[in-house]
Amino acid sequence: QKEVEQNSGPLSVPEGAIASLNCTYSDRGSQSFFWYRQYSGKSPELIMFIYSNGDKEDGRFTAQLNKASQYVSLLIRDSQPSDSATYLCAVKVGAGGTSYGKLTFGQGTILTVHP
Amino acid sequence: DAGVIQSPRHEVTEMGQEVTLRCKPISGHDYLFWYRQTMMRGLELLIYFNNNVPIDDSGMPEDRFSAKMPNASFSTLKIQPSEPRDSAVYFCASSLLAPPLDTQYFGPGTRLTVL
């Protein structure tokens, strides 16, 4: 089982729709969760982070965390063609874990927003 | 701030040659990370430093790979001898706060091709 799993997609949504990106993780000691966006040929760019159960909103983006289910998601409202990119979920374990401090990435989900 | 700086941006070399990748982290950041990204394996953490000291090098694939951080503003990743399977994009990232609550900022990457 991979430590961090994402559907590779591609996920295709029409402009203006809500895009929903999902991620599951295996280490129950994980404490920090990040969403990065990566355009083709570019470096990953942080767009959201979440540490507590529940929702966290930032503009058109909402991150959702459910530690009991080991599940984190990213919602993009009013999707735009400029949102087309690969979205990477990343997870970090807390202190005391064997991988303390290590950021583990999922394979990424390719999102395409079509006009 | 100029962000994380990496050089060279592109490197083409022949199998068996030594390759040195360079990174300048964001000023004041005390954590530095080296990643490798391929289509097959995604984004992998190779090694990271705190205050110039290597903390976790468990991701370094083999002895052909070595990394140093002689001071707070410079790090190198060396591959000797290089092999075609080392072809990938290598990213450097830096952060200010200690894991697990840090935010990592990525450099533009070095695209390495080993013929």
Interface residues (C-beta under 8 A of the other chain):
Chain A: Q31 S32 F34 K42 S43 P44 E45 L46 F49 Y51 L88 K92 V93 G94 A95 S99 Y100 G101 K102 L103 T104 F105 G106 Q107 G108
Chain B: F33 G42 L43 E44 L45 Y48 I55 D56 F91 A98 P99 P100 L101 T103 Q104 Y105 F106 G107 P108 G109
